[in-house]
């Protein structure tokens, strides 16, 4: 034991500085990651007054990713940007973000085209893309 301590002391005294780097491969089992990865977005139950959006994801083992859904009426304003329109924080369950847009009324009329955007936020970062967009035509 005395020999080991002497060798360690000798090594440390010869170095002006020692850097220790964190390595994900040492801290996490292979394939595990806290960075969220979006897999796909589907729009369901489209009616004249709303629709449901579901975004599937993986990773985010510490469950701290959040999502925001934005939308605007492209029929009324062809240059609309969803980021400047209505925004809602989406719910999360299992490996899906989801939200139902309902009770839309004028100026969001039946048959209108709604421009949508989903954006994920994760303090740990993300793998791949951080958003999905889609155009939704409300039913007549």
N, C-alpha and C positions, 0 to 999 in steps of 0.2 A: 504494500500500500504506500509506503514511504517513497519507493521508486517511482510510482505512478504520479504522485503529487509533485515530486521533483521535476519529472519530465514535463508535466503540465505547466508548472511555474516557469521552467526554462523556455518553453514555446511561447507563452504569453509575454514574457519579458523581452523576447526578441522581436516581437511584432509591434509596430507603432499603432495599428488599429486592426480590429477584427470585425468583419461584417457577417451578419447572420441574415439570410434571406428566407422569407416564408415561401414555402412551396405547396401549392394546392395538392400536388400528388402525394405529399406526406400527410396533409391534414384531412383529406377527404378520400373515402373509398372511390375507386375508379368508377366513373359514370355518374357520380353524385355532384350536384352543383346548385348553388343558391341563385345563380343568374337565371331569370325566367326566359323561356323560349316559347314564342307564340307558334302554334301549329296551324291554325286555320280559323276562319270566321264564317258562320252561317247565319242567314236571315230566315226566320220561320214565321208562320202565322201572319202573313201579310194581309191586312184588311184595309178598308177605306179610312180607318182612323188610327192605325198603328201597326206595329210589328214587334217581333222579338229578335234580339241579336245574341248569339252564343259564340264565344271565342274560346277555343281549346288551347291549353298550354301544357308545358312540362317543366320539370325542375322546380325552382323556387322552394327548396326544402325548408327554408325558415319562414315561409308563408308571408313575406312582407311586400310582395308585389301588389300594386293597385292598378286599376284601369279607369279610364275616362272615355265616354262615348260622346261624340259631337255630331250634330246634324244641322242641315239648313235646307231650305226649299229651292231647288234648282229650277223648277218650273217658273216660280215668281221672280227669281234672280239668277240667270244663267251663269253669272260669275261668282256666285256665293262660295264662301270658304267655310267648311264645317267648323274650323277653329274659331271663327267669328260668330258662329250661330249658337244654338242651344247646347249646353253640356250637362251631362249627368255622370255621377260616379256609379260604376257598375258593381254588382255583387259578385262574390266568388264562392264557389262550392266545389270541392274536390279538385279537379283539374280543368275547371271551366269558369270563365267570367260570363255573366249574363245580365241582361236587362230587357224589360219590356217597355216599349214606347206605346202609350195608349191614350185614348181620348184626344187625339189630335183634332183640331178644328181650324176653321179659316184663320189664317191664309193657307194652311195645309189642307187642301181640298182633295176629295177622292180623285184619283188619276194623276195627282202631282208626283213629280220625281223628287225624291229626297236624297241628298248627297250626304253620306255618312263617313265617319272616321273613328276608329278605336285606337287609343294610344295607351301603351302600358308604361308604368313607371316602377322601377325596382332599384333600391339603393345599392344592390349588389351588381347591377348592370343587366344586360340581356344578351342572348345569343341570337344571331340572325336579325330579323326585323323587329322594330319596336311599335309597328302600327299596321293596321289593315283598313282598307276603305272599300265601300260598295255603294252603288246607286240602287235605291229601292223605289219601285213604282207602286204607289198606293192603289189599292183596288178601286174600281168604279162602283 
